Amino acid sequence: MLVHREEHRSHRIGWLRAAVLGANDGIVSTASLIVGVAAAEPTRASVLVAGMAGLVAGAMSMAAGEYVSVSSQSDTENADLARERSELAGTPGAELDELTGIYVSRGLDPGLARRVAEQMTAHDALEAHARDELGISETHAARPVQAALASAATFAVGAALPLGVAAVAPLARVIILVSALSLLFLGTLGAIAARAGGASTVRGALRVTFWGALAMAATAAIGRAFGTVV
């Protein structure tokens, strides 16, 4: 018998979002910081110290931010599940009617919807209500630690790219080389992320490159405006 296999990308949403956000922020913020400091014409040591500080602080900030944010989502999901569990224990008939109504609203006739609701309830009532009433599934469940580690690690990797360029580039050309190569890194990241998510690689590359260029231009202008000594 021929087995029909389908490959879906929705299981990647949790880690892919955190990873792309971390790497993108690492490149943009660190490159912008380096460009802004270099625009004030400091020493190489100042540029590298600023870049390293941005890498460490940014990675920790991303980890903390993702953990707190996703933990809040997880707390909300757990509270909803606890409430649903209580309702299933206290008013199972009303919950069955509710599940039936959900299936009717999705296109099933009332008789079939009732039978489906009864079978789903018999199999795992809480799972059925979590998925079909609350929109919570194992695929999309909040995972705070995973999100925090992915964001911190990818931020550090992303930040290391412009920092490495700043470390080896001639000081007089730091701004142009960091900017150009960081935009190349961003475009590549956007294309890879879009491909992993099944979207247009060109669109993915262009949108992150645009915002990265805007951020670096803004910090370079600030560095020029505030003088030559940092």
Protein Blocks (a to p, Z undefined) as FASTA:
>chain_A
ZZdddddfklmmmmmmmmmmmmmmmmmmmmmmmmmmmmnopafklmmmmmmmmmmmmmmm
mmmmmmmmmmmmmmmmmmmmmmmmmmmmmmmmlmmmmmmmmmmmnopafklmmmmmmmmm
mmommlmmmmmmnopafklpccfklmmmmmmmmmmmmmmmmmmmmmmpcfklmmmmmmmm
mmmmmmmmmmmmmmmnopafklmmmmmmmmmmmmmmmmmmmmmmnojbZZ
